[in-house]
Amino acid sequence: MSAPAHNVHEDVAAYALGVLDEEEHQAFEQHLLSCEKCQVELRELSEVPDLLDALRERRSDALSEDRTSH
Ligand SMILES: [Zn+2]
């Protein structure tokens, strides 16, 4: 028996991070065209950096407010 097939759905995070080999990258893009699940996942993953930036901005706002109210 061969090892279980590589689960292509799990490549979505690596794809979003841009760490796939060229061959895997192309294979995943082909998969992405026909996989709604991965399209949704990819969109959610690509929103994460924006969320982190928003949180960081809010925190530095709070810090400067603290300083001025003193
Ligand atoms: Zn998929």
N, CA, C, O and the ligand as a Tripos MOL2 file, in Angstrom:
@<TRIPOS>MOLECULE
protein
  281   279    71     0     0
PROTEIN
NO_CHARGES

@<TRIPOS>ATOM
      1 N           0.8390   -1.2140    0.0000 N.3       1 MET1
      2 CA          0.0000    0.0000    0.0000 C.3       1 MET1
      3 C           0.8680    1.2570    0.0000 C.2       1 MET1
      4 O           1.8370    1.3490    0.7540 O.2       1 MET1
      5 N           0.5300    2.1830   -0.8140 N.am      2 SER2
      6 CA          1.2650    3.4540   -0.8200 C.3       2 SER2
      7 C           0.7260    4.3600    0.2810 C.2       2 SER2
      8 O          -0.3710    4.1420    0.7950 O.2       2 SER2
      9 N           1.4920    5.3620    0.6320 N.am      3 ALA3
     10 CA          1.0680    6.3140    1.6450 C.3       3 ALA3
     11 C          -0.1700    7.0480    1.1360 C.2       3 ALA3
     12 O          -0.3740    7.1770   -0.0710 O.2       3 ALA3
     13 N          -0.9950    7.5300    2.0710 N.am      4 PRO4
     14 CA         -2.1820    8.2670    1.6280 C.3       4 PRO4
     15 C          -1.7820    9.4370    0.7260 C.2       4 PRO4
     16 O          -0.7480   10.0710    0.9330 O.2       4 PRO4
     17 N          -2.6020    9.7040   -0.2540 N.am      5 ALA5
     18 CA         -2.2880   10.7900   -1.1930 C.3       5 ALA5
     19 C          -2.1730   12.1080   -0.4500 C.2       5 ALA5
     20 O          -2.8990   12.3790    0.5060 O.2       5 ALA5
     21 N          -1.2550   12.9020   -0.9110 N.am      6 HIS6
     22 CA         -1.0890   14.2540   -0.3970 C.3       6 HIS6
     23 C          -2.4230   14.9960   -0.5190 C.2       6 HIS6
     24 O          -3.0140   15.0250   -1.5990 O.2       6 HIS6
     25 N          -2.8900   15.5800    0.5470 N.am      7 ASN7
     26 CA         -4.1680   16.2890    0.5000 C.3       7 ASN7
     27 C          -3.9710   17.6920   -0.0480 C.2       7 ASN7
     28 O          -3.4950   18.5940    0.6410 O.2       7 ASN7
     29 N          -4.3550   17.8470   -1.3160 N.am      8 VAL8
     30 CA         -4.0960   19.1150   -1.9990 C.3       8 VAL8
     31 C          -4.8090   20.2970   -1.3370 C.2       8 VAL8
     32 O          -4.3540   21.4360   -1.4380 O.2       8 VAL8
     33 N          -5.9200   20.0230   -0.6640 N.am      9 HIS9
     34 CA         -6.6320   21.1200    0.0180 C.3       9 HIS9
     35 C          -5.7540   21.7830    1.0830 C.2       9 HIS9
     36 O          -5.8890   22.9720    1.3690 O.2       9 HIS9
     37 N          -4.8590   20.9900    1.6570 N.am     10 GLU10
     38 CA         -4.0180   21.5300    2.7340 C.3      10 GLU10
     39 C          -2.9170   22.4520    2.2200 C.2      10 GLU10
     40 O          -2.2360   23.1110    3.0060 O.2      10 GLU10
     41 N          -2.7450   22.4950    0.9100 N.am     11 ASP11
     42 CA         -1.7270   23.3790    0.3530 C.3      11 ASP11
     43 C          -2.1640   24.8400    0.3180 C.2      11 ASP11
     44 O          -1.3670   25.7230    0.0010 O.2      11 ASP11
     45 N          -3.4210   25.0920    0.6420 N.am     12 VAL12
     46 CA         -3.9320   26.4630    0.4980 C.3      12 VAL12
     47 C          -3.1490   27.4690    1.3560 C.2      12 VAL12
     48 O          -2.8890   28.5880    0.9130 O.2      12 VAL12
     49 N          -2.7800   27.0800    2.5620 N.am     13 ALA13
     50 CA         -2.0340   27.9920    3.4270 C.3      13 ALA13
     51 C          -0.6310   28.2550    2.8740 C.2      13 ALA13
     52 O          -0.1590   29.3910    2.8580 O.2      13 ALA13
     53 N           0.0240   27.1800    2.4220 N.am     14 ALA14
     54 CA          1.3550   27.3130    1.8320 C.3      14 ALA14
     55 C           1.2930   28.1570    0.5630 C.2      14 ALA14
     56 O           2.1930   28.9490    0.2830 O.2      14 ALA14
     57 N           0.2170   27.9750   -0.1980 N.am     15 TYR15
     58 CA          0.0250   28.7670   -1.4140 C.3      15 TYR15
     59 C          -0.1200   30.2470   -1.0590 C.2      15 TYR15
     60 O           0.4870   31.1070   -1.6970 O.2      15 TYR15
     61 N          -0.9230   30.5350   -0.0410 N.am     16 ALA16
     62 CA         -1.1470   31.9200    0.3760 C.3      16 ALA16
     63 C           0.1590   32.5630    0.8490 C.2      16 ALA16
     64 O           0.3820   33.7570    0.6520 O.2      16 ALA16
     65 N           1.0090   31.7590    1.4720 N.am     17 LEU17
     66 CA          2.2870   32.2690    1.9690 C.3      17 LEU17
     67 C           3.3550   32.3270    0.8760 C.2      17 LEU17
     68 O           4.4170   32.9230    1.0590 O.2      17 LEU17
     69 N           3.0550   31.6980   -0.2640 N.am     18 GLY18
     70 CA          3.9960   31.6890   -1.3830 C.3      18 GLY18
     71 C           5.1940   30.7950   -1.1500 C.2      18 GLY18
     72 O           6.2840   31.0850   -1.6420 O.2      18 GLY18
     73 N           5.0130   29.7130   -0.4090 N.am     19 VAL19
     74 CA          6.1410   28.8280   -0.1070 C.3      19 VAL19
     75 C           6.0990   27.5100   -0.8850 C.2      19 VAL19
     76 O           6.9080   26.6180   -0.6310 O.2      19 VAL19
     77 N           5.1610   27.3830   -1.8310 N.am     20 LEU20
     78 CA          5.0990   26.1570   -2.6240 C.3      20 LEU20
     79 C           6.1760   26.1510   -3.7020 C.2      20 LEU20
     80 O           6.5840   27.1980   -4.2030 O.2      20 LEU20
     81 N           6.6330   24.9230   -4.0530 N.am     21 ASP21
     82 CA          7.5030   24.7810   -5.2300 C.3      21 ASP21
     83 C           6.7330   25.2440   -6.4600 C.2      21 ASP21
     84 O           5.5040   25.3020   -6.4620 O.2      21 ASP21
     85 N           7.4810   25.5690   -7.4980 N.am     22 GLU22
     86 CA          6.8160   26.0240   -8.7220 C.3      22 GLU22
     87 C           5.8090   24.9910   -9.2240 C.2      22 GLU22
     88 O           4.7040   25.3250   -9.6520 O.2      22 GLU22
     89 N           6.2270   23.7260   -9.1570 N.am     23 GLU23
     90 CA          5.3580   22.6420   -9.6320 C.3      23 GLU23
     91 C           4.0970   22.5350   -8.7700 C.2      23 GLU23
     92 O           2.9880   22.3990   -9.2870 O.2      23 GLU23
     93 N           4.2860   22.6000   -7.4530 N.am     24 GLU24
     94 CA          3.1450   22.5160   -6.5360 C.3      24 GLU24
     95 C           2.2420   23.7340   -6.6810 C.2      24 GLU24
     96 O           1.0170   23.6390   -6.6100 O.2      24 GLU24
     97 N           2.8850   24.8780   -6.8850 N.am     25 HIS25
     98 CA          2.1500   26.1280   -7.0540 C.3      25 HIS25
     99 C           1.2090   26.0330   -8.2580 C.2      25 HIS25
    100 O           0.0390   26.4080   -8.1820 O.2      25 HIS25
    101 N           1.7480   25.5230   -9.3680 N.am     26 GLN26
    102 CA          0.9260   25.3910  -10.5710 C.3      26 GLN26
    103 C          -0.1640   24.3470  -10.3760 C.2      26 GLN26
    104 O          -1.2970   24.5330  -10.8190 O.2      26 GLN26
    105 N           0.1800   23.2590   -9.7190 N.am     27 ALA27
    106 CA         -0.8020   22.2050   -9.4590 C.3      27 ALA27
    107 C          -1.9200   22.7420   -8.5770 C.2      27 ALA27
    108 O          -3.0930   22.4340   -8.7870 O.2      27 ALA27
    109 N          -1.5480   23.5460   -7.5910 N.am     28 PHE28
    110 CA         -2.5690   24.0840   -6.6980 C.3      28 PHE28
    111 C          -3.4590   25.0820   -7.4160 C.2      28 PHE28
    112 O          -4.6680   25.1200   -7.1850 O.2      28 PHE28
    113 N          -2.8630   25.8970   -8.2920 N.am     29 GLU29
    114 CA         -3.6850   26.8520   -9.0490 C.3      29 GLU29
    115 C          -4.7250   26.1260   -9.9050 C.2      29 GLU29
    116 O          -5.8650   26.5720  -10.0330 O.2      29 GLU29
    117 N          -4.3090   25.0050  -10.4860 N.am     30 GLN30
    118 CA         -5.2530   24.1960  -11.2680 C.3      30 GLN30
    119 C          -6.3740   23.6970  -10.3730 C.2      30 GLN30
    120 O          -7.5460   23.7320  -10.7480 O.2      30 GLN30
    121 N          -6.0060   23.2360   -9.1930 N.am     31 HIS31
    122 CA         -6.9870   22.7240   -8.2320 C.3      31 HIS31
    123 C          -7.9230   23.8490   -7.7910 C.2      31 HIS31
    124 O          -9.1310   23.6490   -7.6640 O.2      31 HIS31
    125 N          -7.3630   25.0100   -7.5630 N.am     32 LEU32
    126 CA         -8.1170   26.1480   -7.0460 C.3      32 LEU32
    127 C          -9.2640   26.5320   -7.9940 C.2      32 LEU32
    128 O         -10.3360   26.9480   -7.5540 O.2      32 LEU32
    129 N          -9.0170   26.3830   -9.2910 N.am     33 LEU33
    130 CA        -10.0360   26.7420  -10.2790 C.3      33 LEU33
    131 C         -11.3200   25.9380  -10.0980 C.2      33 LEU33
    132 O         -12.4090   26.4140  -10.4170 O.2      33 LEU33
    133 N         -11.1840   24.7250   -9.5860 N.am     34 SER34
    134 CA        -12.3540   23.8540   -9.4940 C.3      34 SER34
    135 C         -12.7520   23.5720   -8.0510 C.2      34 SER34
    136 O         -13.6590   22.7760   -7.8090 O.2      34 SER34
    137 N         -12.0930   24.2080   -7.0930 N.am     35 CYS35
    138 CA        -12.3890   23.9170   -5.6940 C.3      35 CYS35
    139 C         -12.8570   25.1710   -4.9680 C.2      35 CYS35
    140 O         -12.0570   26.0280   -4.5920 O.2      35 CYS35
    141 N         -14.1580   25.2550   -4.7840 N.am     36 GLU36
    142 CA        -14.7430   26.4220   -4.1280 C.3      36 GLU36
    143 C         -14.2620   26.5350   -2.6830 C.2      36 GLU36
    144 O         -14.0560   27.6340   -2.1680 O.2      36 GLU36
    145 N         -14.0910   25.3960   -2.0470 N.am     37 LYS37
    146 CA        -13.6560   25.3530   -0.6550 C.3      37 LYS37
    147 C         -12.3080   26.0580   -0.4980 C.2      37 LYS37
    148 O         -12.1210   26.8580    0.4190 O.2      37 LYS37
    149 N         -11.3850   25.7590   -1.3890 N.am     38 CYS38
    150 CA        -10.0700   26.3830   -1.3130 C.3      38 CYS38
    151 C         -10.1160   27.8560   -1.7060 C.2      38 CYS38
    152 O          -9.3290   28.6530   -1.1950 O.2      38 CYS38
    153 N         -11.0230   28.2290   -2.6030 N.am     39 GLN39
    154 CA        -11.1520   29.6430   -2.9680 C.3      39 GLN39
    155 C         -11.5860   30.4620   -1.7530 C.2      39 GLN39
    156 O         -11.0610   31.5470   -1.5030 O.2      39 GLN39
    157 N         -12.5500   29.9270   -1.0020 N.am     40 VAL40
    158 CA        -13.0310   30.6080    0.2090 C.3      40 VAL40
    159 C         -11.9110   30.6860    1.2410 C.2      40 VAL40
    160 O         -11.6730   31.7290    1.8510 O.2      40 VAL40
    161 N         -11.2280   29.5500    1.4220 N.am     41 GLU41
    162 CA        -10.1440   29.4670    2.3980 C.3      41 GLU41
    163 C          -9.0370   30.4720    2.0570 C.2      41 GLU41
    164 O          -8.5140   31.1590    2.9350 O.2      41 GLU41
    165 N          -8.6970   30.5420    0.7880 N.am     42 LEU42
    166 CA         -7.6360   31.4400    0.3490 C.3      42 LEU42
    167 C          -8.0200   32.8940    0.6230 C.2      42 LEU42
    168 O          -7.1790   33.6990    1.0250 O.2      42 LEU42
    169 N          -9.2770   33.2210    0.4050 N.am     43 ARG43
    170 CA         -9.7290   34.5820    0.6520 C.3      43 ARG43
    171 C          -9.6320   34.9080    2.1430 C.2      43 ARG43
    172 O          -9.2040   35.9990    2.5210 O.2      43 ARG43
    173 N         -10.0360   33.9510    2.9870 N.am     44 GLU44
    174 CA         -9.9410   34.1660    4.4340 C.3      44 GLU44
    175 C          -8.4930   34.3340    4.8730 C.2      44 GLU44
    176 O          -8.1760   35.1940    5.6950 O.2      44 GLU44
    177 N          -7.6180   33.4990    4.3110 N.am     45 LEU45
    178 CA         -6.2010   33.5800    4.6750 C.3      45 LEU45
    179 C          -5.5910   34.9070    4.2410 C.2      45 LEU45
    180 O          -4.7670   35.4780    4.9540 O.2      45 LEU45
    181 N          -5.9920   35.3920    3.0820 N.am     46 SER46
    182 CA         -5.3910   36.6250    2.5750 C.3      46 SER46
    183 C          -5.9080   37.8440    3.3230 C.2      46 SER46
    184 O          -5.3620   38.9390    3.1840 O.2      46 SER46
    185 N          -6.9620   37.6610    4.1190 N.am     47 GLU47
    186 CA         -7.4720   38.7850    4.9150 C.3      47 GLU47
    187 C          -6.7530   38.8990    6.2490 C.2      47 GLU47
    188 O          -6.8600   39.9250    6.9210 O.2      47 GLU47
    189 N          -6.0280   37.8730    6.6400 N.am     48 VAL48
    190 CA         -5.3790   37.8690    7.9520 C.3      48 VAL48
    191 C          -4.3640   39.0020    8.1400 C.2      48 VAL48
    192 O          -4.4010   39.6690    9.1740 O.2      48 VAL48
    193 N          -3.4670   39.2450    7.1940 N.am     49 PRO49
    194 CA         -2.5090   40.3400    7.3860 C.3      49 PRO49
    195 C          -3.2100   41.6800    7.5970 C.2      49 PRO49
    196 O          -2.7520   42.5040    8.3890 O.2      49 PRO49
    197 N          -4.3280   41.9020    6.8860 N.am     50 ASP50
    198 CA         -5.0910   43.1310    7.0580 C.3      50 ASP50
    199 C          -5.6310   43.2390    8.4780 C.2      50 ASP50
    200 O          -5.6020   44.3060    9.0920 O.2      50 ASP50
    201 N          -6.1270   42.1090    8.9900 N.am     51 LEU51
    202 CA         -6.6530   42.0960   10.3520 C.3      51 LEU51
    203 C          -5.5670   42.4420   11.3570 C.2      51 LEU51
    204 O          -5.7900   43.2190   12.2850 O.2      51 LEU51
    205 N          -4.3900   41.8580   11.1640 N.am     52 LEU52
    206 CA         -3.2810   42.1160   12.0800 C.3      52 LEU52
    207 C          -2.8970   43.5920   12.0480 C.2      52 LEU52
    208 O          -2.6410   44.1980   13.0890 O.2      52 LEU52
    209 N          -2.8580   44.1620   10.8500 N.am     53 ASP53
    210 CA         -2.5430   45.5880   10.7240 C.3      53 ASP53
    211 C          -3.5840   46.4370   11.4500 C.2      53 ASP53
    212 O          -3.2350   47.3910   12.1470 O.2      53 ASP53
    213 N          -4.8620   46.0910   11.2870 N.am     54 ALA54
    214 CA         -5.9330   46.8470   11.9220 C.3      54 ALA54
    215 C          -5.7930   46.7840   13.4390 C.2      54 ALA54
    216 O          -5.9610   47.7940   14.1220 O.2      54 ALA54
    217 N          -5.4870   45.6080   13.9620 N.am     55 LEU55
    218 CA         -5.3160   45.4550   15.4060 C.3      55 LEU55
    219 C          -4.1390   46.2870   15.9010 C.2      55 LEU55
    220 O          -4.2160   46.9410   16.9410 O.2      55 LEU55
    221 N          -3.0520   46.2530   15.1400 N.am     56 ARG56
    222 CA         -1.8530   46.9690   15.5500 C.3      56 ARG56
    223 C          -2.1170   48.4710   15.5710 C.2      56 ARG56
    224 O          -1.6690   49.1760   16.4750 O.2      56 ARG56
    225 N          -2.8480   48.9550   14.5650 N.am     57 GLU57
    226 CA         -3.1580   50.3860   14.5120 C.3      57 GLU57
    227 C          -4.0120   50.8000   15.7020 C.2      57 GLU57
    228 O          -3.7790   51.8350   16.3260 O.2      57 GLU57
    229 N          -5.0240   49.9550   16.0090 N.am     58 ARG58
    230 CA         -5.9050   50.2840   17.1120 C.3      58 ARG58
    231 C          -5.1230   50.3570   18.4260 C.2      58 ARG58
    232 O          -5.3980   51.1910   19.2890 O.2      58 ARG58
    233 N          -4.1310   49.4500   18.5520 N.am     59 ARG59
    234 CA         -3.3700   49.4030   19.7940 C.3      59 ARG59
    235 C          -2.4850   50.6430   19.9330 C.2      59 ARG59
    236 O          -2.3660   51.1930   21.0280 O.2      59 ARG59
    237 N          -1.8630   51.0890   18.8400 N.am     60 SER60
    238 CA         -0.9980   52.2600   18.9430 C.3      60 SER60
    239 C          -1.8450   53.5130   19.1630 C.2      60 SER60
    240 O          -1.3800   54.4660   19.7890 O.2      60 SER60
    241 N          -3.0800   53.5250   18.6580 N.am     61 ASP61
    242 CA         -3.9890   54.6390   18.9470 C.3      61 ASP61
    243 C          -4.2660   54.7120   20.4450 C.2      61 ASP61
    244 O          -4.2080   55.7840   21.0460 O.2      61 ASP61
    245 N          -4.5670   53.5590   21.0380 N.am     62 ALA62
    246 CA         -4.8780   53.5080   22.4560 C.3      62 ALA62
    247 C          -3.6820   53.9820   23.2850 C.2      62 ALA62
    248 O          -3.8480   54.6780   24.2860 O.2      62 ALA62
    249 N          -2.4820   53.5980   22.8570 N.am     63 LEU63
    250 CA         -1.2810   54.0020   23.5850 C.3      63 LEU63
    251 C          -1.0820   55.5140   23.5490 C.2      63 LEU63
    252 O          -0.7500   56.1240   24.5650 O.2      63 LEU63
    253 N          -1.2870   56.1220   22.3710 N.am     64 SER64
    254 CA         -1.0640   57.5660   22.2890 C.3      64 SER64
    255 C          -2.1660   58.3240   23.0440 C.2      64 SER64
    256 O          -1.9270   59.4090   23.5750 O.2      64 SER64
    257 N          -3.3790   57.7410   23.0890 N.am     65 GLU65
    258 CA         -4.4440   58.3670   23.8770 C.3      65 GLU65
    259 C          -4.0670   58.3750   25.3530 C.2      65 GLU65
    260 O          -4.2610   59.3660   26.0570 O.2      65 GLU65
    261 N          -3.5230   57.2470   25.8060 N.am     66 ASP66
    262 CA         -3.0840   57.1410   27.1900 C.3      66 ASP66
    263 C          -2.1070   58.2440   27.5310 C.2      66 ASP66
    264 O          -2.1910   58.8880   28.5770 O.2      66 ASP66
    265 N          -1.1690   58.4410   26.6050 N.am     67 ARG67
    266 CA         -0.1080   59.3940   26.8820 C.3      67 ARG67
    267 C          -0.6490   60.8180   26.9760 C.2      67 ARG67
    268 O          -0.2180   61.5900   27.8330 O.2      67 ARG67
    269 N          -1.6120   61.1790   26.0830 N.am     68 THR68
    270 CA         -2.1180   62.5480   26.0790 C.3      68 THR68
    271 C          -3.0510   62.8130   27.2550 C.2      68 THR68
    272 O          -3.1730   63.9560   27.6940 O.2      68 THR68
    273 N          -3.7220   61.7600   27.7840 N.am     69 SER69
    274 CA         -4.6630   61.9870   28.8920 C.3      69 SER69
    275 C          -3.9240   62.1410   30.2280 C.2      69 SER69
    276 O          -4.5350   62.4730   31.2450 O.2      69 SER69
    277 N          -2.6310   61.9030   30.2180 N.am     70 HIS70
    278 CA         -1.8640   62.0300   31.4620 C.3      70 HIS70
    279 C          -1.5300   63.4680   31.7830 C.2      70 HIS70
    280 O          -0.8880   63.7410   32.7980 O.2      70 HIS70
    281 ZN         -9.4520   22.2390   -2.4170 Zn       71 ZN71
@<TRIPOS>BOND
     1     1     2 1
     2     2     3 1
     3     3     4 2
     4     3     5 am
     5     5     6 1
     6     6     7 1
     7     7     8 2
     8     7     9 am
     9     9    10 1
    10    10    11 1
    11    11    12 2
    12    11    13 am
    13    13    14 1
    14    14    15 1
    15    15    16 2
    16    15    17 am
    17    17    18 1
    18    18    19 1
    19    19    20 2
    20    19    21 am
    21    21    22 1
    22    22    23 1
    23    23    24 2
    24    23    25 am
    25    25    26 1
    26    26    27 1
    27    27    28 2
    28    27    29 am
    29    29    30 1
    30    30    31 1
    31    31    32 2
    32    31    33 am
    33    33    34 1
    34    34    35 1
    35    35    36 2
    36    35    37 am
    37    37    38 1
    38    38    39 1
    39    39    40 2
    40    39    41 am
    41    41    42 1
    42    42    43 1
    43    43    44 2
    44    43    45 am
    45    45    46 1
    46    46    47 1
    47    47    48 2
    48    47    49 am
    49    49    50 1
    50    50    51 1
    51    51    52 2
    52    51    53 am
    53    53    54 1
    54    54    55 1
    55    55    56 2
    56    55    57 am
    57    57    58 1
    58    58    59 1
    59    59    60 2
    60    59    61 am
    61    61    62 1
    62    62    63 1
    63    63    64 2
    64    63    65 am
    65    65    66 1
    66    66    67 1
    67    67    68 2
    68    67    69 am
    69    69    70 1
    70    70    71 1
    71    71    72 2
    72    71    73 am
    73    73    74 1
    74    74    75 1
    75    75    76 2
    76    75    77 am
    77    77    78 1
    78    78    79 1
    79    79    80 2
    80    79    81 am
    81    81    82 1
    82    82    83 1
    83    83    84 2
    84    83    85 am
    85    85    86 1
    86    86    87 1
    87    87    88 2
    88    87    89 am
    89    89    90 1
    90    90    91 1
    91    91    92 2
    92    91    93 am
    93    93    94 1
    94    94    95 1
    95    95    96 2
    96    95    97 am
    97    97    98 1
    98    98    99 1
    99    99   100 2
   100    99   101 am
   101   101   102 1
   102   102   103 1
   103   103   104 2
   104   103   105 am
   105   105   106 1
   106   106   107 1
   107   107   108 2
   108   107   109 am
   109   109   110 1
   110   110   111 1
   111   111   112 2
   112   111   113 am
   113   113   114 1
   114   114   115 1
   115   115   116 2
   116   115   117 am
   117   117   118 1
   118   118   119 1
   119   119   120 2
   120   119   121 am
   121   121   122 1
   122   122   123 1
   123   123   124 2
   124   123   125 am
   125   125   126 1
   126   126   127 1
   127   127   128 2
   128   127   129 am
   129   129   130 1
   130   130   131 1
   131   131   132 2
   132   131   133 am
   133   133   134 1
   134   134   135 1
   135   135   136 2
   136   135   137 am
   137   137   138 1
   138   138   139 1
   139   139   140 2
   140   139   141 am
   141   141   142 1
   142   142   143 1
   143   143   144 2
   144   143   145 am
   145   145   146 1
   146   146   147 1
   147   147   148 2
   148   147   149 am
   149   149   150 1
   150   150   151 1
   151   151   152 2
   152   151   153 am
   153   153   154 1
   154   154   155 1
   155   155   156 2
   156   155   157 am
   157   157   158 1
   158   158   159 1
   159   159   160 2
   160   159   161 am
   161   161   162 1
   162   162   163 1
   163   163   164 2
   164   163   165 am
   165   165   166 1
   166   166   167 1
   167   167   168 2
   168   167   169 am
   169   169   170 1
   170   170   171 1
   171   171   172 2
   172   171   173 am
   173   173   174 1
   174   174   175 1
   175   175   176 2
   176   175   177 am
   177   177   178 1
   178   178   179 1
   179   179   180 2
   180   179   181 am
   181   181   182 1
   182   182   183 1
   183   183   184 2
   184   183   185 am
   185   185   186 1
   186   186   187 1
   187   187   188 2
   188   187   189 am
   189   189   190 1
   190   190   191 1
   191   191   192 2
   192   191   193 am
   193   193   194 1
   194   194   195 1
   195   195   196 2
   196   195   197 am
   197   197   198 1
   198   198   199 1
   199   199   200 2
   200   199   201 am
   201   201   202 1
   202   202   203 1
   203   203   204 2
   204   203   205 am
   205   205   206 1
   206   206   207 1
   207   207   208 2
   208   207   209 am
   209   209   210 1
   210   210   211 1
   211   211   212 2
   212   211   213 am
   213   213   214 1
   214   214   215 1
   215   215   216 2
   216   215   217 am
   217   217   218 1
   218   218   219 1
   219   219   220 2
   220   219   221 am
   221   221   222 1
   222   222   223 1
   223   223   224 2
   224   223   225 am
   225   225   226 1
   226   226   227 1
   227   227   228 2
   228   227   229 am
   229   229   230 1
   230   230   231 1
   231   231   232 2
   232   231   233 am
   233   233   234 1
   234   234   235 1
   235   235   236 2
   236   235   237 am
   237   237   238 1
   238   238   239 1
   239   239   240 2
   240   239   241 am
   241   241   242 1
   242   242   243 1
   243   243   244 2
   244   243   245 am
   245   245   246 1
   246   246   247 1
   247   247   248 2
   248   247   249 am
   249   249   250 1
   250   250   251 1
   251   251   252 2
   252   251   253 am
   253   253   254 1
   254   254   255 1
   255   255   256 2
   256   255   257 am
   257   257   258 1
   258   258   259 1
   259   259   260 2
   260   259   261 am
   261   261   262 1
   262   262   263 1
   263   263   264 2
   264   263   265 am
   265   265   266 1
   266   266   267 1
   267   267   268 2
   268   267   269 am
   269   269   270 1
   270   270   271 1
   271   271   272 2
   272   271   273 am
   273   273   274 1
   274   274   275 1
   275   275   276 2
   276   275   277 am
   277   277   278 1
   278   278   279 1
   279   279   280 2
@<TRIPOS>SUBSTRUCTURE
     1 MET1         2 RESIDUE 1 A MET
     2 SER2         6 RESIDUE 1 A SER
     3 ALA3        10 RESIDUE 1 A ALA
     4 PRO4        14 RESIDUE 1 A PRO
     5 ALA5        18 RESIDUE 1 A ALA
     6 HIS6        22 RESIDUE 1 A HIS
     7 ASN7        26 RESIDUE 1 A ASN
     8 VAL8        30 RESIDUE 1 A VAL
     9 HIS9        34 RESIDUE 1 A HIS
    10 GLU10       38 RESIDUE 1 A GLU
    11 ASP11       42 RESIDUE 1 A ASP
    12 VAL12       46 RESIDUE 1 A VAL
    13 ALA13       50 RESIDUE 1 A ALA
    14 ALA14       54 RESIDUE 1 A ALA
    15 TYR15       58 RESIDUE 1 A TYR
    16 ALA16       62 RESIDUE 1 A ALA
    17 LEU17       66 RESIDUE 1 A LEU
    18 GLY18       70 RESIDUE 1 A GLY
    19 VAL19       74 RESIDUE 1 A VAL
    20 LEU20       78 RESIDUE 1 A LEU
    21 ASP21       82 RESIDUE 1 A ASP
    22 GLU22       86 RESIDUE 1 A GLU
    23 GLU23       90 RESIDUE 1 A GLU
    24 GLU24       94 RESIDUE 1 A GLU
    25 HIS25       98 RESIDUE 1 A HIS
    26 GLN26      102 RESIDUE 1 A GLN
    27 ALA27      106 RESIDUE 1 A ALA
    28 PHE28      110 RESIDUE 1 A PHE
    29 GLU29      114 RESIDUE 1 A GLU
    30 GLN30      118 RESIDUE 1 A GLN
    31 HIS31      122 RESIDUE 1 A HIS
    32 LEU32      126 RESIDUE 1 A LEU
    33 LEU33      130 RESIDUE 1 A LEU
    34 SER34      134 RESIDUE 1 A SER
    35 CYS35      138 RESIDUE 1 A CYS
    36 GLU36      142 RESIDUE 1 A GLU
    37 LYS37      146 RESIDUE 1 A LYS
    38 CYS38      150 RESIDUE 1 A CYS
    39 GLN39      154 RESIDUE 1 A GLN
    40 VAL40      158 RESIDUE 1 A VAL
    41 GLU41      162 RESIDUE 1 A GLU
    42 LEU42      166 RESIDUE 1 A LEU
    43 ARG43      170 RESIDUE 1 A ARG
    44 GLU44      174 RESIDUE 1 A GLU
    45 LEU45      178 RESIDUE 1 A LEU
    46 SER46      182 RESIDUE 1 A SER
    47 GLU47      186 RESIDUE 1 A GLU
    48 VAL48      190 RESIDUE 1 A VAL
    49 PRO49      194 RESIDUE 1 A PRO
    50 ASP50      198 RESIDUE 1 A ASP
    51 LEU51      202 RESIDUE 1 A LEU
    52 LEU52      206 RESIDUE 1 A LEU
    53 ASP53      210 RESIDUE 1 A ASP
    54 ALA54      214 RESIDUE 1 A ALA
    55 LEU55      218 RESIDUE 1 A LEU
    56 ARG56      222 RESIDUE 1 A ARG
    57 GLU57      226 RESIDUE 1 A GLU
    58 ARG58      230 RESIDUE 1 A ARG
    59 ARG59      234 RESIDUE 1 A ARG
    60 SER60      238 RESIDUE 1 A SER
    61 ASP61      242 RESIDUE 1 A ASP
    62 ALA62      246 RESIDUE 1 A ALA
    63 LEU63      250 RESIDUE 1 A LEU
    64 SER64      254 RESIDUE 1 A SER
    65 GLU65      258 RESIDUE 1 A GLU
    66 ASP66      262 RESIDUE 1 A ASP
    67 ARG67      266 RESIDUE 1 A ARG
    68 THR68      270 RESIDUE 1 A THR
    69 SER69      274 RESIDUE 1 A SER
    70 HIS70      278 RESIDUE 1 A HIS
    71 ZN71       281 GROUP 0 **** ****
